Amino acid sequence: MLARANTTISILRGQTVDTFGDEEPTNTPVATGVLASIIAHTTIATIASQEEPMIMTYVTGRVGYNTDIKVNDRILDERSGVTYTVDSFSAGDYIVAKPDTRLNLKVIT
């Protein structure tokens, strides 16, 4: 991992169907103790039709290049106990160095 890790994470995957036929996560760990960097960014957006600006927070994460990660996986931050869902990710492919996989995360707990 190229980025400086600030936590370790567990990657949770899987779904089951409850008695009402609704899907719910099983939180089956695929990997634990994975080094990661999770950072929350805040921006202020102004919309012409509104008087007050909106404060928007988004969370990005970085894990090593070959980490088994998929969209809709859940990530448990083992340091803070916060759970995120993976909205999207990108992993470039370079000849000289393997870059970190960048994750776009959404807080769910």
C-alpha positions as CSV (number, residue, x, y, z in Angstrom):
1,M,0.0,0.0,0.0
2,L,1.4,3.4,-1.0
3,A,-0.9,5.6,1.0
4,R,-0.2,6.0,4.8
5,A,-2.5,3.6,6.6
6,N,-4.5,5.1,9.4
7,T,-6.6,2.1,10.3
8,T,-7.2,-1.6,9.7
9,I,-10.5,-2.8,8.2
10,S,-12.6,-5.9,7.8
11,I,-14.2,-6.5,4.5
12,L,-17.7,-8.0,4.9
13,R,-19.6,-9.6,2.0
14,G,-22.8,-11.7,1.5
15,Q,-26.5,-11.4,1.6
16,T,-29.3,-13.6,2.9
17,V,-33.1,-13.4,2.7
18,D,-35.2,-12.8,5.8
19,T,-38.6,-14.3,6.6
20,F,-40.3,-11.5,4.6
21,G,-38.3,-12.1,1.5
22,D,-36.1,-9.0,1.9
23,E,-32.4,-9.1,1.4
24,E,-30.2,-8.3,4.3
25,P,-26.4,-8.4,4.8
26,T,-24.8,-11.4,6.4
27,N,-21.6,-9.6,7.4
28,T,-19.4,-12.6,6.5
29,P,-15.8,-11.5,6.8
30,V,-13.8,-12.0,3.6
31,A,-10.7,-10.4,5.1
32,T,-9.7,-8.9,8.4
33,G,-6.8,-6.7,9.5
34,V,-6.4,-5.1,6.1
35,L,-4.3,-2.0,6.2
36,A,-6.3,1.0,4.9
37,S,-6.5,4.8,4.8
38,I,-10.0,6.3,5.4
39,I,-10.5,10.0,5.1
40,A,-13.6,12.1,5.3
41,H,-13.7,15.3,3.1
42,T,-16.1,18.2,3.6
43,T,-17.0,20.7,0.9
44,I,-19.4,23.6,0.8
45,A,-21.7,23.8,-2.2
46,T,-23.9,26.8,-3.0
47,I,-27.1,26.4,-5.0
48,A,-28.6,29.5,-6.6
49,S,-32.1,28.6,-5.5
50,Q,-31.2,28.3,-1.8
51,E,-30.0,30.9,0.6
52,E,-27.8,28.8,2.8
53,P,-24.9,26.8,1.4
54,M,-25.0,23.0,1.8
55,I,-22.2,21.2,3.6
56,M,-21.4,17.9,1.9
57,T,-19.2,15.2,3.4
58,Y,-17.8,12.3,1.4
59,V,-15.5,9.5,2.5
60,T,-12.7,8.0,0.5
61,G,-10.6,5.0,1.3
62,R,-7.4,3.4,-0.1
63,V,-6.3,-0.2,0.2
64,G,-3.5,-2.1,-1.4
65,Y,-3.6,-2.9,-5.1
66,N,-4.5,-6.6,-4.9
67,T,-7.1,-6.3,-2.1
68,D,-10.2,-8.4,-2.9
69,I,-12.9,-5.6,-2.9
70,K,-16.2,-5.4,-4.7
71,V,-19.0,-2.8,-5.1
72,N,-21.6,-3.2,-2.3
73,D,-19.1,-4.8,0.1
74,R,-19.2,-3.5,3.6
75,I,-16.1,-2.2,5.3
76,L,-15.8,-2.2,9.1
77,D,-13.2,0.3,10.4
78,E,-11.7,-1.8,13.2
79,R,-10.3,1.3,14.9
80,S,-13.5,3.4,15.1
81,G,-16.2,0.7,14.7
82,V,-17.9,2.6,11.8
83,T,-19.2,0.5,8.9
84,Y,-19.2,1.8,5.3
85,T,-20.5,0.4,2.0
86,V,-18.4,0.5,-1.1
87,D,-20.2,2.6,-3.7
88,S,-17.5,2.4,-6.3
89,F,-13.7,1.8,-6.6
90,S,-11.0,2.3,-9.1
91,A,-7.7,0.5,-9.5
92,G,-5.3,1.8,-12.2
93,D,-2.9,-0.5,-13.9
94,Y,0.6,0.9,-14.3
95,I,3.7,-0.8,-15.5
96,V,6.2,0.6,-13.0
97,A,4.1,0.7,-9.8
98,K,0.8,-0.8,-8.7
99,P,-1.3,2.1,-7.3
100,D,-3.6,1.8,-4.4
101,T,-7.3,0.9,-5.0
102,R,-9.4,4.1,-4.3
103,L,-12.7,3.5,-2.7
104,N,-15.8,5.8,-2.6
105,L,-17.5,5.0,0.6
106,K,-20.9,5.8,2.3
107,V,-21.4,5.6,6.0
108,I,-24.1,3.1,7.1
109,T,-23.5,3.0,10.9
